[in-house]
Amino acid sequence: MTMGKELMKPEVGLSRPPDKVISEAKIAVNVFKGVIELKPKKVIINGEQYLEYEDWQMLGEFYRCSAITKDAVPIEINGVKGAKARADLVNIDTGEIIGGAEAYCMRDEERWSTRPVYEYQEGKRIKVGDEPVPWFQLASMAQTRAGAKAFRNRLAWVAVMAGYRPTPAEEMTGHEVSRDETGHFCKLHNTPFFMKGKMKAFAHPIGNTGEWCYEHKEEPPDKRGEFAKDGRDLAKEVAEKVTAPKPEDTKQTPPEVIVKTESEQPPQSIIDIDEFRIRLNILEKKGIKAWTRAITLKRINAMAGGDAKGIPEALASLDKEKSDILWQDINDAVKMSGG
């Protein structure tokens, strides 16, 4: 004789067809990447991009979930003090808790131990010492990390489909995180390259040695690919075009497009595809990673909100305003490269 009711074991099965789940994810990924690629500052670590809390929040909105963070509490682990926080992941429509995470921010982390104190002396900003990072900032970071991790626990698979690392940027320790706008990153010294002022190439100082590390000291091999044209020296051509004297009263405007095949002809006469190819080639020869063919195609698709497979097709989808912006950007890049 059995006492009471037998417990029913839940059946394990698919609640939704996998092909529909993946199909929806592909739509989310396309929109998500289009927005993320437009971020002026990205978190690049060892050449790979990590998502920040606000990025995870946007992805969560696609799947109708939100993170609710609890109050941070002081904590001490092995003599190290810090803050601990928890976040619940809830369904926006029903309020049901569908996940969550805990996270910490400790004073043994490089960025969260002390911070420099400066004073102005005789008009100059001078470091006069260090002070502990305020506890409320540790508490805030613990909450941010908990919220980001809650999204990550639920939606990391979508982020990976989009080509990003699944670990939230806020979980990485301070010395690992490097913000980089262009993708120029030095793996040898784990720091981004930069170029400003009169610099002719991307570089970064090597610690306090007084020496510099330069990006692409050796000129890369000629890989014109789809931009090769009748064996011509496109780099030489663009150098002559960019440096050629122009009348003072002539403003630089995008040239009229040369009518090509039907697939290459944009809806309006805006950018000359051959001219665009020439500029891309000189930037590639200079080793400017922000203007490789793959990144340029992503940039144009993001501007146009499309998914073109080639640069000519992508250019054809831009309206006049966006074409003018793109044309100005690539000309500025050529000038800054010294081309």
PyMOL commands that set and color helices and strands:
alter all, ss='L'
color gray80, all
select helices_A, chain A and resi 18-36+53-62+110-112+135-161+169-171+174-176+225-227+234-243+273-285+289-291+293-304+311-316+320-336
alter helices_A, ss='H'
color red, helices_A
select strands_A, chain A and resi 42-45+48-50+65-69+73-77+80-91+97-106+114-121+124-132+178-180+185-186+191-192+203-205+212-214
alter strands_A, ss='S'
color yellow, strands_A
deselect
rebuild
show_as cartoon
